[in-house]
């Protein structure tokens, strides 16, 4: 895998502000600084020389799951999770398919009703892999 481009805390906070401003809601901002920090740092963790989340899909799934399942933001967590995943994967060379835009709202709501387990994260990762495609380099003519 190429060098992963992780989102910064400022970028994720901006995505929460964008979610509230453009998709509706109350107040933007971090509700739980600890949960916010975990969303930013955990996908980058290396334990005993091994990445905790070794694929781009598991990294994105972790962020989505944690934003949806924990009180990270004052408002707009589900909308922010969608934007964070899309921004993270796009920054790393993947583009959403039309299926992502058609299914993301229902899928995100479904995630809110799941338990916080590795199996659920794997399911999220599989879904993300099915609704994003790797960007192809443009050919030079």
The first five atom37 places (N, CA, C, CB, O) and aatype in JSON, in Angstrom:
{
  "aatype": [20, 20, 20, 20, 20, 20, 20, 20, 20, 20, 20, 20, 20, 20, 20, 20, 20, 20, 20, 20, 20, 20, 20, 20, 20, 20, 20, 20, 20, 20, 20, 20, 20, 20, 20, 20, 20, 20, 20, 20, 20, 20, 20, 20, 20, 20, 20, 20, 20, 20, 20, 20, 20, 20, 20, 20, 20, 20, 20, 20, 20, 20, 20, 20, 20, 20, 20, 20, 20, 20, 20, 20, 20, 20, 20, 20, 20, 20, 20, 20, 20, 20, 20, 20, 20, 20, 20, 20, 20, 20, 20, 20, 20, 20, 20, 20, 20, 20, 20, 20, 20, 20, 20, 20, 20, 20, 20, 20, 20, 20, 20, 20, 20, 20, 20, 20, 20, 20, 20, 20, 20, 20, 20, 20, 20, 20, 20, 20, 20, 20, 20, 20, 20, 20, 20, 20, 20, 20, 20, 20, 20],
  "atom_mask": [
    [1, 1, 1, 1, 1],
    [1, 1, 1, 1, 1],
    [1, 1, 1, 1, 1],
    [1, 1, 1, 1, 1],
    [1, 1, 1, 1, 1],
    [1, 1, 1, 1, 1],
    [1, 1, 1, 1, 1],
    [1, 1, 1, 1, 1],
    [1, 1, 1, 1, 1],
    [1, 1, 1, 1, 1],
    [1, 1, 1, 1, 1],
    [1, 1, 1, 1, 1],
    [1, 1, 1, 1, 1],
    [1, 1, 1, 1, 1],
    [1, 1, 1, 1, 1],
    [1, 1, 1, 1, 1],
    [1, 1, 1, 1, 1],
    [1, 1, 1, 1, 1],
    [1, 1, 1, 1, 1],
    [1, 1, 1, 1, 1],
    [1, 1, 1, 1, 1],
    [1, 1, 1, 1, 1],
    [1, 1, 1, 1, 1],
    [1, 1, 1, 1, 1],
    [1, 1, 1, 1, 1],
    [1, 1, 1, 1, 1],
    [1, 1, 1, 1, 1],
    [1, 1, 1, 1, 1],
    [1, 1, 1, 1, 1],
    [1, 1, 1, 1, 1],
    [1, 1, 1, 1, 1],
    [1, 1, 1, 1, 1],
    [1, 1, 1, 1, 1],
    [1, 1, 1, 1, 1],
    [1, 1, 1, 1, 1],
    [1, 1, 1, 1, 1],
    [1, 1, 1, 1, 1],
    [1, 1, 1, 1, 1],
    [1, 1, 1, 1, 1],
    [1, 1, 1, 1, 1],
    [1, 1, 1, 1, 1],
    [1, 1, 1, 1, 1],
    [1, 1, 1, 1, 1],
    [1, 1, 1, 1, 1],
    [1, 1, 1, 1, 1],
    [1, 1, 1, 1, 1],
    [1, 1, 1, 1, 1],
    [1, 1, 1, 1, 1],
    [1, 1, 1, 1, 1],
    [1, 1, 1, 1, 1],
    [1, 1, 1, 1, 1],
    [1, 1, 1, 1, 1],
    [1, 1, 1, 1, 1],
    [1, 1, 1, 1, 1],
    [1, 1, 1, 1, 1],
    [1, 1, 1, 1, 1],
    [1, 1, 1, 1, 1],
    [1, 1, 1, 1, 1],
    [1, 1, 1, 1, 1],
    [1, 1, 1, 1, 1],
    [1, 1, 1, 1, 1],
    [1, 1, 1, 1, 1],
    [1, 1, 1, 1, 1],
    [1, 1, 1, 1, 1],
    [1, 1, 1, 1, 1],
    [1, 1, 1, 1, 1],
    [1, 1, 1, 1, 1],
    [1, 1, 1, 1, 1],
    [1, 1, 1, 1, 1],
    [1, 1, 1, 1, 1],
    [1, 1, 1, 1, 1],
    [1, 1, 1, 1, 1],
    [1, 1, 1, 1, 1],
    [1, 1, 1, 1, 1],
    [1, 1, 1, 1, 1],
    [1, 1, 1, 1, 1],
    [1, 1, 1, 1, 1],
    [1, 1, 1, 1, 1],
    [1, 1, 1, 1, 1],
    [1, 1, 1, 1, 1],
    [1, 1, 1, 1, 1],
    [1, 1, 1, 1, 1],
    [1, 1, 1, 1, 1],
    [1, 1, 1, 1, 1],
    [1, 1, 1, 1, 1],
    [1, 1, 1, 1, 1],
    [1, 1, 1, 1, 1],
    [1, 1, 1, 1, 1],
    [1, 1, 1, 1, 1],
    [1, 1, 1, 1, 1],
    [1, 1, 1, 1, 1],
    [1, 1, 1, 1, 1],
    [1, 1, 1, 1, 1],
    [1, 1, 1, 1, 1],
    [1, 1, 1, 1, 1],
    [1, 1, 1, 1, 1],
    [1, 1, 1, 1, 1],
    [1, 1, 1, 1, 1],
    [1, 1, 1, 1, 1],
    [1, 1, 1, 1, 1],
    [1, 1, 1, 1, 1],
    [1, 1, 1, 1, 1],
    [1, 1, 1, 1, 1],
    [1, 1, 1, 1, 1],
    [1, 1, 1, 1, 1],
    [1, 1, 1, 1, 1],
    [1, 1, 1, 1, 1],
    [1, 1, 1, 1, 1],
    [1, 1, 1, 1, 1],
    [1, 1, 1, 1, 1],
    [1, 1, 1, 1, 1],
    [1, 1, 1, 1, 1],
    [1, 1, 1, 1, 1],
    [1, 1, 1, 1, 1],
    [1, 1, 1, 1, 1],
    [1, 1, 1, 1, 1],
    [1, 1, 1, 1, 1],
    [1, 1, 1, 1, 1],
    [1, 1, 1, 1, 1],
    [1, 1, 1, 1, 1],
    [1, 1, 1, 1, 1],
    [1, 1, 1, 1, 1],
    [1, 1, 1, 1, 1],
    [1, 1, 1, 1, 1],
    [1, 1, 1, 1, 1],
    [1, 1, 1, 1, 1],
    [1, 1, 1, 1, 1],
    [1, 1, 1, 1, 1],
    [1, 1, 1, 1, 1],
    [1, 1, 1, 1, 1],
    [1, 1, 1, 1, 1],
    [1, 1, 1, 1, 1],
    [1, 1, 1, 1, 1],
    [1, 1, 1, 1, 1],
    [1, 1, 1, 1, 1],
    [1, 1, 1, 1, 1],
    [1, 1, 1, 1, 1],
    [1, 1, 1, 1, 1],
    [1, 1, 1, 1, 1],
    [1, 1, 1, 1, 1],
    [1, 1, 1, 1, 1]
  ],
  "atom_positions": [
    [[0.85, -1.17, 0.0], [0.0, 0.0, 0.0], [0.89, 1.23, 0.0], [-0.96, 0.0, 1.21], [1.92, 1.27, 0.67]],
    [[0.48, 2.23, -0.76], [1.2, 3.49, -0.75], [1.07, 4.15, 0.62], [0.69, 4.43, -1.85], [0.29, 3.71, 1.46]],
    [[1.84, 5.19, 0.81], [1.75, 5.95, 2.06], [0.33, 6.45, 2.27], [2.75, 7.15, 2.05], [-0.22, 7.13, 1.4]],
    [[-0.27, 6.11, 3.39], [-1.65, 6.51, 3.69], [-1.67, 7.98, 4.08], [-2.25, 5.63, 4.81], [-0.84, 8.45, 4.87]],
    [[-2.62, 8.7, 3.53], [-2.84, 10.1, 3.88], [-3.97, 10.14, 4.92], [-3.2, 10.99, 2.61], [-5.13, 9.89, 4.6]],
    [[-3.59, 10.45, 6.15], [-4.57, 10.5, 7.23], [-5.15, 11.9, 7.34], [-3.93, 10.07, 8.58], [-4.49, 12.89, 6.99]],
    [[-6.38, 11.99, 7.82], [-7.0, 13.29, 8.05], [-6.5, 13.87, 9.36], [-8.54, 13.17, 8.06], [-6.28, 13.14, 10.33]],
    [[-6.32, 15.17, 9.37], [-5.9, 15.85, 10.59], [-7.13, 16.17, 11.44], [-5.11, 17.15, 10.26], [-8.27, 16.09, 10.97]],
    [[-6.88, 16.52, 12.68], [-7.97, 16.91, 13.57], [-8.72, 18.12, 12.99], [-7.44, 17.23, 14.98], [-9.95, 18.17, 13.04]],
    [[-7.98, 19.08, 12.45], [-8.61, 20.27, 11.87], [-9.5, 19.9, 10.68], [-7.54, 21.28, 11.43], [-10.57, 20.47, 10.51]],
    [[-9.04, 18.96, 9.87], [-9.85, 18.54, 8.72], [-11.13, 17.84, 9.16], [-9.03, 17.61, 7.81], [-12.2, 18.09, 8.6]],
    [[-11.03, 16.98, 10.16], [-12.21, 16.26, 10.63], [-13.2, 17.24, 11.29], [-11.81, 15.15, 11.64], [-14.41, 17.13, 11.09]],
    [[-12.69, 18.18, 12.05], [-13.57, 19.2, 12.65], [-14.25, 20.02, 11.55], [-12.78, 20.12, 13.6], [-15.43, 20.34, 11.65]],
    [[-13.49, 20.37, 10.51], [-14.07, 21.12, 9.38], [-15.17, 20.31, 8.71], [-12.97, 21.48, 8.35], [-16.19, 20.87, 8.3]],
    [[-14.98, 18.99, 8.6], [-16.01, 18.14, 8.0], [-17.28, 18.12, 8.85], [-15.48, 16.72, 7.81], [-18.38, 18.07, 8.32]],
    [[-17.13, 18.16, 10.17], [-18.3, 18.26, 11.04], [-19.01, 19.58, 10.82], [-17.9, 18.11, 12.53], [-20.24, 19.62, 10.74]],
    [[-18.25, 20.67, 10.73], [-18.84, 21.99, 10.47], [-19.54, 22.0, 9.11], [-17.75, 23.08, 10.51], [-20.62, 22.58, 8.98]],
    [[-18.94, 21.37, 8.12], [-19.54, 21.29, 6.78], [-20.82, 20.48, 6.81], [-18.55, 20.66, 5.78], [-21.82, 20.86, 6.19]],
    [[-20.81, 19.37, 7.53], [-22.01, 18.52, 7.64], [-23.17, 19.31, 8.22], [-21.73, 17.28, 8.5], [-24.3, 19.21, 7.74]],
    [[-22.91, 20.07, 9.26], [-23.96, 20.86, 9.9], [-24.43, 21.98, 8.98], [-23.47, 21.45, 11.23], [-25.63, 22.22, 8.84]],
    [[-23.48, 22.68, 8.36], [-23.82, 23.82, 7.51], [-24.56, 23.43, 6.24], [-22.57, 24.58, 7.15], [-25.49, 24.12, 5.82]],
    [[-24.16, 22.33, 5.61], [-24.74, 21.98, 4.32], [-25.82, 20.92, 4.39], [-23.66, 21.52, 3.41], [-26.72, 20.9, 3.54]],
    [[-25.76, 20.05, 5.36], [-26.73, 18.96, 5.44], [-27.74, 19.16, 6.56], [-26.02, 17.65, 5.64], [-28.65, 18.35, 6.73]],
    [[-27.59, 20.23, 7.32], [-28.54, 20.56, 8.36], [-28.14, 20.02, 9.72], [-29.88, 20.04, 8.0], [-27.34, 19.09, 9.84]],
    [[-28.7, 20.63, 10.74], [-28.42, 20.21, 12.1], [-28.31, 21.39, 13.03], [-27.16, 19.38, 12.15], [-28.59, 22.53, 12.65]],
    [[-27.88, 21.11, 14.24], [-27.78, 22.13, 15.27], [-26.42, 22.77, 15.31], [-28.09, 21.54, 16.61], [-26.1, 23.64, 14.49]],
    [[-25.61, 22.35, 16.26], [-24.31, 22.96, 16.48], [-23.19, 22.0, 16.12], [-24.17, 23.41, 17.94], [-23.23, 20.81, 16.44]],
    [[-22.19, 22.55, 15.45], [-20.99, 21.77, 15.16], [-20.07, 21.83, 16.37], [-20.26, 22.31, 13.88], [-20.24, 22.68, 17.25]],
    [[-19.13, 20.93, 16.41], [-18.12, 20.96, 17.47], [-17.94, 19.6, 18.12], [-18.49, 21.97, 18.51], [-18.76, 18.69, 17.96]],
    [[-16.86, 19.5, 18.85], [-16.5, 18.26, 19.52], [-17.22, 18.17, 20.86], [-14.96, 18.16, 19.71], [-17.15, 19.1, 21.67]],
    [[-17.9, 17.06, 21.09], [-18.55, 16.81, 22.38], [-17.6, 16.11, 23.33], [-19.82, 15.98, 22.19], [-17.54, 16.42, 24.52]],
    [[-16.83, 15.15, 22.79], [-15.91, 14.38, 23.61], [-14.5, 14.47, 23.03], [-16.37, 12.89, 23.7], [-14.19, 13.79, 22.05]],
    [[-13.65, 15.31, 23.61], [-12.28, 15.44, 23.09], [-11.54, 14.1, 23.06], [-11.49, 16.43, 23.93], [-10.76, 13.85, 22.14]],
    [[-11.77, 13.25, 24.02], [-11.1, 11.93, 24.06], [-11.54, 11.06, 22.88], [-11.41, 11.21, 25.38], [-10.7, 10.47, 22.19]],
    [[-12.85, 10.99, 22.65], [-13.37, 10.19, 21.52], [-12.89, 10.78, 20.2], [-14.92, 10.14, 21.56], [-12.57, 10.04, 19.27]],
    [[-12.84, 12.09, 20.1], [-12.36, 12.76, 18.88], [-10.9, 12.39, 18.62], [-12.51, 14.31, 19.01], [-10.54, 12.07, 17.49]],
    [[-10.08, 12.43, 19.65], [-8.66, 12.09, 19.51], [-8.5, 10.63, 19.06], [-7.92, 12.32, 20.83], [-7.64, 10.34, 18.23]],
    [[-9.3, 9.74, 19.59], [-9.21, 8.33, 19.23], [-9.56, 8.14, 17.75], [-10.16, 7.48, 20.11], [-8.9, 7.36, 17.06]],
    [[-10.58, 8.84, 17.25], [-10.95, 8.73, 15.84], [-9.79, 9.16, 14.94], [-12.2, 9.59, 15.54], [-9.58, 8.58, 13.88]],
    [[-9.04, 10.16, 15.37], [-7.93, 10.68, 14.57], [-6.7, 9.76, 14.66], [-7.56, 12.1, 15.04], [-6.07, 9.49, 13.64]],
    [[-6.37, 9.28, 15.85], [-5.1, 8.58, 16.04], [-5.17, 7.05, 15.9], [-4.58, 8.91, 17.39], [-4.2, 6.44, 15.46]],
    [[-6.27, 6.44, 16.27], [-6.34, 4.98, 16.3], [-6.09, 4.31, 14.94], [-7.69, 4.56, 16.81], [-5.41, 3.29, 14.9]],
    [[-6.61, 4.85, 13.83], [-6.34, 4.18, 12.55], [-4.85, 4.14, 12.18], [-7.11, 4.88, 11.44], [-4.45, 3.36, 11.31]],
    [[-4.04, 4.97, 12.84], [-2.61, 5.03, 12.56], [-1.77, 4.15, 13.48], [-2.14, 6.46, 12.67], [-0.56, 4.05, 13.31]],
    [[-2.42, 3.5, 14.45], [-1.7, 2.76, 15.48], [-0.94, 1.55, 14.94], [-2.67, 2.31, 16.54], [-1.43, 0.81, 14.09]],
    [[0.25, 1.39, 15.48], [1.07, 0.21, 15.19], [1.38, -0.43, 16.53], [2.39, 0.59, 14.4], [1.89, 0.22, 17.44]],
    [[1.08, -1.72, 16.65], [1.3, -2.46, 17.88], [2.21, -3.65, 17.56], [-0.06, -2.93, 18.52], [1.9, -4.47, 16.7]],
    [[3.31, -3.73, 18.27], [4.3, -4.81, 18.05], [4.7, -4.9, 16.58], [3.73, -6.15, 18.53], [4.85, -5.99, 16.03]],
    [[4.86, -3.74, 15.97], [5.3, -3.68, 14.58], [4.23, -3.96, 13.54], [6.4, -4.63, 14.39], [4.53, -4.01, 12.35]],
    [[3.0, -4.15, 13.96], [1.89, -4.45, 13.04], [0.84, -3.35, 13.12], [1.25, -5.83, 13.37], [0.51, -2.87, 14.2]],
    [[0.32, -2.95, 11.97], [-0.76, -1.99, 11.95], [-2.01, -2.63, 12.58], [-1.06, -1.49, 10.51], [-2.35, -3.76, 12.26]],
    [[-2.67, -1.89, 13.46], [-3.91, -2.41, 14.05], [-4.98, -2.57, 12.98], [-4.42, -1.47, 15.16], [-5.77, -3.51, 13.03]],
    [[-5.0, -1.66, 12.02], [-5.97, -1.68, 10.93], [-5.17, -1.7, 9.63], [-6.95, -0.44, 10.99], [-4.85, -0.64, 9.08]],
    [[-4.84, -2.9, 9.13], [-3.85, -3.02, 8.05], [-4.33, -2.64, 6.65], [-3.37, -4.39, 8.02], [-3.51, -2.52, 5.74]],
    [[-5.64, -2.45, 6.46], [-6.11, -2.07, 5.12], [-6.74, -0.69, 5.17], [-7.13, -3.1, 4.59], [-7.17, -0.22, 6.22]],
    [[-6.79, -0.05, 4.03], [-7.44, 1.26, 3.93], [-8.92, 1.15, 4.33], [-7.31, 1.83, 2.49], [-9.49, 2.08, 4.9]],
    [[-9.51, 0.0, 4.01], [-10.94, -0.23, 4.3], [-11.19, -0.33, 5.8], [-11.44, -1.49, 3.6], [-12.18, 0.2, 6.31]],
    [[-10.3, -1.03, 6.52], [-10.46, -1.13, 7.97], [-10.21, 0.21, 8.66], [-9.51, -2.2, 8.54], [-10.87, 0.53, 9.65]],
    [[-9.28, 0.98, 8.15], [-9.02, 2.31, 8.71], [-10.28, 3.18, 8.56], [-7.8, 2.98, 8.01], [-10.71, 3.83, 9.51]],
    [[-10.85, 3.19, 7.35], [-12.05, 3.98, 7.1], [-13.23, 3.46, 7.92], [-12.41, 3.97, 5.6], [-14.01, 4.23, 8.48]],
    [[-13.35, 2.13, 8.0], [-14.43, 1.52, 8.77], [-14.32, 1.9, 10.25], [-14.42, 0.0, 8.61], [-15.33, 2.18, 10.89]],
    [[-13.11, 1.89, 10.77], [-12.92, 2.26, 12.17], [-13.41, 3.69, 12.41], [-11.43, 2.13, 12.57], [-14.16, 3.94, 13.36]],
    [[-13.0, 4.62, 11.55], [-13.42, 6.01, 11.73], [-14.93, 6.14, 11.65], [-12.75, 6.91, 10.68], [-15.55, 6.8, 12.49]],
    [[-15.53, 5.51, 10.64], [-16.98, 5.59, 10.49], [-17.69, 5.03, 11.72], [-17.43, 4.84, 9.22], [-18.6, 5.65, 12.27]],
    [[-17.27, 3.85, 12.13], [-17.92, 3.17, 13.25], [-17.81, 3.99, 14.54], [-17.3, 1.79, 13.46], [-18.8, 4.15, 15.26]],
    [[-16.64, 4.51, 14.82], [-16.45, 5.25, 16.06], [-17.21, 6.58, 16.06], [-14.98, 5.51, 16.29], [-17.76, 6.97, 17.09]],
    [[-17.23, 7.25, 14.92], [-17.97, 8.53, 14.86], [-19.46, 8.28, 15.05], [-17.71, 9.25, 13.52], [-20.14, 9.05, 15.72]],
    [[-19.97, 7.2, 14.46], [-21.4, 6.9, 14.56], [-21.76, 6.38, 15.95], [-21.79, 5.87, 13.49], [-22.83, 6.71, 16.47]],
    [[-20.89, 5.57, 16.55], [-21.25, 4.87, 17.79], [-20.89, 5.6, 19.08], [-20.58, 3.55, 17.79], [-21.43, 5.28, 20.14]],
    [[-19.99, 6.58, 19.03], [-19.59, 7.28, 20.25], [-19.96, 8.75, 20.14], [-18.08, 7.11, 20.51], [-20.08, 9.27, 19.03]],
    [[-20.14, 9.42, 21.25], [-20.54, 10.84, 21.21], [-19.36, 11.76, 20.89], [-21.16, 11.25, 22.54], [-18.92, 12.54, 21.73]],
    [[-18.86, 11.66, 19.66], [-17.71, 12.47, 19.25], [-18.11, 13.93, 19.07], [-17.09, 11.91, 17.95], [-17.44, 14.83, 19.57]],
    [[-19.2, 14.16, 18.36], [-19.6, 15.52, 17.99], [-20.89, 15.93, 18.7], [-19.78, 15.64, 16.48], [-21.69, 15.08, 19.09]],
    [[-21.07, 17.22, 18.85], [-22.28, 17.77, 19.46], [-23.49, 17.37, 18.62], [-22.19, 19.31, 19.59], [-24.52, 16.96, 19.16]],
    [[-23.37, 17.48, 17.31], [-24.45, 17.12, 16.39], [-23.83, 16.7, 15.06], [-25.45, 18.3, 16.2], [-22.68, 17.05, 14.77]],
    [[-24.58, 15.97, 14.28], [-24.16, 15.63, 12.93], [-23.19, 14.47, 12.82], [-23.56, 16.8, 12.32], [-22.45, 14.39, 11.84]],
    [[-23.17, 13.58, 13.8], [-22.19, 12.5, 13.78], [-22.34, 11.59, 12.57], [-22.31, 11.67, 15.05], [-21.34, 11.27, 11.92]],
    [[-23.56, 11.18, 12.24], [-23.75, 10.28, 11.09], [-23.37, 10.99, 9.8], [-25.21, 9.79, 11.02], [-22.72, 10.4, 8.93]],
    [[-23.76, 12.24, 9.66], [-23.41, 13.01, 8.45], [-21.91, 13.23, 8.38], [-24.16, 14.37, 8.43], [-21.31, 13.16, 7.31]],
    [[-21.3, 13.5, 9.53], [-19.85, 13.7, 9.56], [-19.12, 12.41, 9.22], [-19.4, 14.2, 10.94], [-18.14, 12.44, 8.48]],
    [[-19.59, 11.29, 9.73], [-18.96, 10.0, 9.43], [-18.93, 9.75, 7.93], [-19.71, 8.85, 10.14], [-17.92, 9.29, 7.39]],
    [[-20.03, 10.05, 7.26], [-20.11, 9.88, 5.82], [-19.07, 10.75, 5.12], [-21.52, 10.22, 5.31], [-18.37, 10.28, 4.22]],
    [[-18.96, 12.01, 5.52], [-18.0, 12.92, 4.89], [-16.56, 12.53, 5.21], [-18.26, 14.35, 5.35], [-15.68, 12.64, 4.35]],
    [[-16.3, 12.09, 6.43], [-14.95, 11.67, 6.81], [-14.51, 10.49, 5.97], [-14.89, 11.3, 8.31], [-13.39, 10.49, 5.44]],
    [[-15.36, 9.49, 5.82], [-15.02, 8.3, 5.03], [-14.77, 8.7, 3.58], [-16.14, 7.24, 5.12], [-13.78, 8.29, 2.98]],
    [[-15.68, 9.48, 3.03], [-15.53, 9.89, 1.63], [-14.24, 10.69, 1.42], [-16.75, 10.72, 1.18], [-13.52, 10.45, 0.46]],
    [[-13.96, 11.63, 2.3], [-12.76, 12.46, 2.19], [-11.49, 11.63, 2.36], [-12.8, 13.58, 3.22], [-10.54, 11.78, 1.59]],
    [[-11.47, 10.76, 3.36], [-10.31, 9.91, 3.62], [-10.02, 9.0, 2.43], [-10.52, 9.07, 4.87], [-8.88, 8.93, 1.97]],
    [[-11.03, 8.31, 1.94], [-10.81, 7.39, 0.83], [-10.45, 8.13, -0.46], [-12.06, 6.52, 0.6], [-9.6, 7.67, -1.22]],
    [[-11.08, 9.26, -0.71], [-10.75, 10.06, -1.89], [-9.31, 10.54, -1.82], [-11.71, 11.26, -2.03], [-8.59, 10.51, -2.83]],
    [[-8.87, 10.98, -0.65], [-7.48, 11.44, -0.48], [-6.49, 10.32, -0.72], [-7.28, 12.01, 0.92], [-5.32, 10.57, -1.04]],
    [[-6.95, 9.09, -0.58], [-6.07, 7.93, -0.76], [-6.29, 7.21, -2.09], [-6.27, 6.96, 0.37], [-5.89, 6.05, -2.24]],
    [[-6.93, 7.9, -3.05], [-7.02, 7.37, -4.4], [-8.23, 6.54, -4.73], [-5.85, 6.58, -4.67], [-8.21, 5.79, -5.71]],
    [[-9.3, 6.65, -3.94], [-10.52, 5.89, -4.21], [-11.68, 6.87, -4.4], [-10.82, 4.9, -3.05], [-11.79, 7.87, -3.7]],
    [[-12.53, 6.54, -5.35], [-13.69, 7.39, -5.63], [-14.97, 6.63, -5.33], [-13.67, 7.87, -7.09], [-15.07, 5.43, -5.57]],
    [[-15.96, 7.35, -4.79], [-17.23, 6.69, -4.5], [-17.97, 6.35, -5.8], [-18.1, 7.59, -3.61], [-17.91, 7.09, -6.78]],
    [[-18.66, 5.23, -5.78], [-19.53, 4.85, -6.89], [-20.91, 5.45, -6.62], [-19.6, 3.28, -7.04], [-21.17, 5.92, -5.51]],
    [[-21.78, 5.45, -7.61], [-23.16, 5.92, -7.36], [-23.83, 5.14, -6.22], [-23.99, 5.79, -8.63], [-24.67, 5.7, -5.51]],
    [[-23.47, 3.87, -6.04], [-24.05, 3.07, -4.95], [-23.76, 3.68, -3.58], [-23.52, 1.64, -5.01], [-24.59, 3.6, -2.68]],
    [[-22.57, 4.27, -3.42], [-22.24, 4.89, -2.14], [-23.27, 5.97, -1.82], [-20.81, 5.49, -2.17], [-23.82, 6.0, -0.73]],
    [[-23.52, 6.85, -2.77], [-24.44, 7.97, -2.53], [-25.87, 7.5, -2.34], [-24.37, 8.96, -3.68], [-26.63, 8.12, -1.6]],
    [[-26.23, 6.41, -3.01], [-27.59, 5.87, -2.87], [-27.79, 5.17, -1.53], [-27.88, 4.9, -4.01], [-28.87, 5.23, -0.96]],
    [[-26.75, 4.51, -1.04], [-26.9, 3.62, 0.12], [-26.32, 4.14, 1.43], [-26.26, 2.33, -0.17], [-26.63, 3.59, 2.49]],
    [[-25.51, 5.19, 1.4], [-24.76, 5.58, 2.59], [-25.66, 5.98, 3.75], [-23.83, 6.72, 2.26], [-25.37, 5.63, 4.9]],
    [[-26.74, 6.68, 3.48], [-27.6, 7.11, 4.59], [-28.22, 5.91, 5.29], [-28.71, 8.06, 4.07], [-28.17, 5.81, 6.51]],
    [[-28.8, 5.0, 4.53], [-29.43, 3.81, 5.13], [-28.38, 2.95, 5.83], [-30.17, 2.98, 4.05], [-28.63, 2.43, 6.92]],
    [[-27.21, 2.8, 5.2], [-26.17, 1.98, 5.8], [-25.68, 2.59, 7.11], [-24.99, 1.81, 4.82], [-25.48, 1.87, 8.1]],
    [[-25.5, 3.9, 7.13], [-25.02, 4.58, 8.33], [-26.02, 4.43, 9.47], [-24.77, 6.06, 8.05], [-25.63, 4.2, 10.61]],
    [[-27.29, 4.55, 9.18], [-28.33, 4.36, 10.2], [-28.3, 2.93, 10.71], [-29.74, 4.71, 9.64], [-28.47, 2.68, 11.9]],
    [[-28.09, 1.98, 9.79], [-27.99, 0.57, 10.19], [-26.81, 0.36, 11.14], [-27.84, -0.33, 8.95], [-26.91, -0.41, 12.1]],
    [[-25.7, 1.04, 10.88], [-24.51, 0.93, 11.74], [-24.82, 1.4, 13.16], [-23.34, 1.75, 11.15], [-24.3, 0.84, 14.12]],
    [[-25.67, 2.42, 13.29], [-26.0, 2.92, 14.63], [-26.68, 1.86, 15.48], [-26.89, 4.16, 14.53], [-26.67, 1.94, 16.71]],
    [[-27.28, 0.88, 14.83], [-28.03, -0.15, 15.55], [-27.22, -1.43, 15.77], [-29.3, -0.48, 14.78], [-27.78, -2.45, 16.17]],
    [[-25.93, -1.38, 15.51], [-25.08, -2.55, 15.67], [-24.25, -2.44, 16.95], [-24.16, -2.72, 14.46], [-24.18, -1.39, 17.58]],
    [[-23.64, -3.55, 17.3], [-22.74, -3.53, 18.45], [-21.37, -3.03, 18.01], [-22.63, -4.94, 19.1], [-21.06, -2.99, 16.82]],
    [[-20.56, -2.67, 18.97], [-19.23, -2.13, 18.69], [-18.24, -3.3, 18.71], [-18.81, -1.03, 19.74], [-17.56, -3.53, 19.7]],
    [[-18.19, -4.05, 17.59], [-17.35, -5.24, 17.52], [-16.46, -5.22, 16.28], [-18.22, -6.51, 17.53], [-16.69, -4.46, 15.34]],
    [[-15.44, -6.06, 16.31], [-14.56, -6.22, 15.15], [-15.33, -6.77, 13.96], [-13.37, -7.15, 15.5], [-15.06, -6.4, 12.82]],
    [[-16.29, -7.65, 14.2], [-17.09, -8.23, 13.11], [-17.89, -7.14, 12.39], [-18.03, -9.32, 13.65], [-17.99, -7.15, 11.17]],
    [[-18.46, -6.22, 13.15], [-19.21, -5.12, 12.53], [-18.26, -4.25, 11.72], [-19.94, -4.28, 13.61], [-18.59, -3.82, 10.62]],
    [[-17.07, -3.97, 12.27], [-16.09, -3.18, 11.52], [-15.7, -3.87, 10.23], [-14.84, -2.93, 12.37], [-15.54, -3.21, 9.2]],
    [[-15.56, -5.17, 10.25], [-15.23, -5.92, 9.03], [-16.35, -5.81, 8.0], [-14.95, -7.41, 9.36], [-16.1, -5.71, 6.8]],
    [[-17.59, -5.83, 8.48], [-18.74, -5.67, 7.59], [-18.74, -4.28, 6.96], [-20.06, -5.9, 8.36], [-18.99, -4.13, 5.76]],
    [[-18.44, -3.27, 7.76], [-18.36, -1.9, 7.25], [-17.24, -1.81, 6.21], [-18.12, -0.88, 8.4], [-17.42, -1.22, 5.14]],
    [[-16.1, -2.4, 6.51], [-14.96, -2.37, 5.58], [-15.34, -3.04, 4.26], [-13.72, -3.08, 6.2], [-15.01, -2.52, 3.2]],
    [[-16.02, -4.17, 4.33], [-16.45, -4.86, 3.1], [-17.41, -3.99, 2.3], [-17.11, -6.21, 3.45], [-17.31, -3.92, 1.08]],
    [[-18.33, -3.33, 2.98], [-19.28, -2.47, 2.28], [-18.55, -1.31, 1.61], [-20.35, -1.93, 3.26], [-18.82, -0.99, 0.45]],
    [[-17.63, -0.68, 2.33], [-16.88, 0.43, 1.75], [-16.1, -0.03, 0.51], [-15.92, 1.03, 2.79], [-16.06, 0.68, -0.5]],
    [[-15.48, -1.19, 0.59], [-14.72, -1.72, -0.56], [-15.63, -1.96, -1.76], [-14.01, -3.02, -0.18], [-15.17, -1.94, -2.9]],
    [[-16.92, -2.2, -1.51], [-17.85, -2.46, -2.61], [-18.43, -1.18, -3.21], [-18.98, -3.33, -2.13], [-18.97, -1.22, -4.32]],
    [[-18.31, -0.05, -2.51], [-18.92, 1.2, -3.01], [-17.88, 2.27, -3.33], [-19.9, 1.74, -1.99], [-18.24, 3.42, -3.58]],
    [[-16.61, 1.91, -3.33], [-15.52, 2.8, -3.76], [-14.67, 2.03, -4.76], [-14.66, 3.3, -2.54], [-14.49, 0.82, -4.64]],
    [[-14.15, 2.74, -5.74], [-13.26, 2.12, -6.71], [-11.94, 2.88, -6.73], [-13.9, 2.1, -8.12], [-11.89, 4.09, -6.5]],
    [[-10.89, 2.15, -7.02], [-9.56, 2.77, -7.1], [-9.49, 3.68, -8.31], [-8.44, 1.7, -7.16], [-9.85, 3.29, -9.42]],
    [[-9.02, 4.88, -8.08], [-8.88, 5.84, -9.16], [-7.79, 5.38, -10.11], [-8.57, 7.25, -8.61], [-6.69, 5.04, -9.69]],
    [[-8.1, 5.38, -11.38], [-7.14, 4.97, -12.39], [-6.32, 6.17, -12.85], [-7.85, 4.3, -13.58], [-6.87, 7.25, -13.06]],
    [[-5.01, 5.99, -13.0], [-4.21, 7.1, -13.5], [-4.64, 7.47, -14.92], [-2.7, 6.74, -13.47], [-4.99, 6.62, -15.73]],
    [[-4.61, 8.76, -15.19], [-4.98, 9.23, -16.52], [-3.84, 8.9, -17.48], [-5.28, 10.76, -16.52], [-2.66, 9.08, -17.18]],
    [[-4.24, 8.42, -18.66], [-3.22, 8.08, -19.65], [-2.77, 9.36, -20.35], [-3.76, 7.05, -20.67], [-3.53, 10.3, -20.55]],
    [[-1.52, 9.34, -20.73], [-0.93, 10.47, -21.45], [-1.06, 10.19, -22.93], [0.57, 10.71, -21.04], [-0.65, 9.13, -23.41]],
    [[-1.63, 11.12, -23.64], [-1.81, 10.92, -25.09], [-0.78, 11.66, -25.87], [-3.2, 11.36, -25.53], [-0.78, 11.6, -27.1]]
  ]
}
